[in-house]
């Protein structure tokens, strides 16, 4: 079931003369929370979906469809004129038309949704960092970032590893280290890149340790709590409002 977060704005507009940047960044915080909620919903929806056909049932279904495709092709072209690769592609297309996803697609859905969740958390953190540089929100953003780091540590590091998986798989922790040819000291000799353990997405980060973020309702609750405290810590005018609507 899709969750509806409760984001409380103490007023309708910021007090004083806020910059366009501050107003936009605060709206981005709300968007990041909603993105995380949607990513969690899609992740759980995929996990709760009926399991794909078992190996034997899938093989039998594919065999029947391949036989049908071969018969249809035989009426228009000589099968001998199509090499194995071309025929395999036609089989996959027909399987999809019959509602059977390619196995490579099935395996990727959870990873796509988990990364969407991670990127939403990372965007939330980056927006807070930008708000920390704005005088009107410096103190509130500083407190929010400290709490975010306490409850959801290493978000930036994990996101950076996801964005630079090519460097991590080569053992480099940063662009500078890559230029110098200096590889990481990988903890326990285990280098992980995009590993999903149940609902926890794990990466080896730039210091060689393995860090993870769990796609969970608890992480969403933490974001909402941090956002509401942040909003309550800055001055507003006008009647209170609630989001999303």
Long-range contacts (C-beta under 8 A, 24 or more apart in sequence): 1-41, 2-37, 2-38, 2-41, 3-37, 3-40, 3-41, 3-217, 3-220, 4-37, 4-244, 5-33, 5-34, 5-37, 5-220, 5-224, 5-244, 6-224, 6-228, 6-242, 7-33, 7-224, 7-227, 7-228, 7-231, 7-242, 7-243, 7-244, 8-228, 8-231, 8-232, 8-240, 8-242, 9-231, 9-236, 9-240, 9-241, 9-242, 9-243, 10-231, 10-232, 10-236, 10-240, 11-236, 11-237, 11-238, 11-239, 11-240, 11-241, 12-236, 12-237, 12-238, 12-239, 12-241, 13-236, 13-237, 13-238, 14-136, 14-234, 14-235, 14-236, 14-237, 15-235, 15-236, 15-237, 16-136, 16-235, 18-136, 19-134, 19-136, 21-130, 21-134, 22-131, 22-134, 22-136, 22-137, 25-127, 25-130, 25-131, 25-134, 26-131, 26-137, 26-231, 28-123, 28-127, 29-124, 29-127, 29-128, 29-131, 29-227, 29-230, 30-227, 30-243, 30-244, 31-123, 32-120, 32-121, 32-123, 32-124, 32-127, 32-223, 33-120, 33-124, 33-220, 33-223, 33-224, 33-227, 34-244, 35-116, 35-119, 35-120, 35-123, 36-117, 36-120, 36-121, 36-124, 36-219, 36-220, 36-223, 37-220, 38-116, 39-113, 39-114, 39-116, 39-117, 39-120, 39-215, 40-113, 40-117, 40-215, 40-216, 40-217, 40-219, 40-220, 42-113, 42-116, 43-110, 43-113, 43-114, 43-117, 43-199, 43-215, 46-109, 46-110, 46-113, 47-110, 47-199, 52-101, 52-103, 52-106, 53-100, 58-100, 61-98, 61-100, 62-91, 62-95, 62-100, 65-91, 65-94, 65-95, 65-98, 65-100, 66-91, 68-94, 69-94, 110-196, 111-194, 111-196, 111-201, 113-215, 114-196, 114-199, 114-201, 114-215, 115-162, 115-194, 115-201, 117-201, 117-213, 117-215, 117-219, 118-155, 118-158, 118-159, 118-162, 118-201, 118-213, 119-159, 119-162, 121-152, 121-155, 121-159, 121-213, 121-219, 121-223, 122-155, 122-156, 122-158, 122-159, 124-148, 124-223, 124-227, 125-155, 125-156, 128-230, 136-234, 137-230, 137-234, 139-233, 140-230, 140-233, 140-234, 141-230, 143-229, 143-230, 143-233, 144-226, 144-227, 144-229, 144-230, 147-226, 147-229, 148-222, 148-226, 151-222, 151-226, 152-213, 152-219, 152-222, 153-211, 154-205, 154-211, 154-213, 155-213, 157-203, 157-205, 157-206, 157-207, 157-211, 158-201, 158-203, 158-205, 158-211, 158-212, 158-213, 160-205, 160-206, 161-193, 161-203, 161-204, 161-205, 161-206, 162-194, 162-203, 165-193, 165-194, 165-203, 168-193, 168-203, 168-204, 169-193, 173-205, 173-206, 173-207, 173-208, 174-206, 184-208
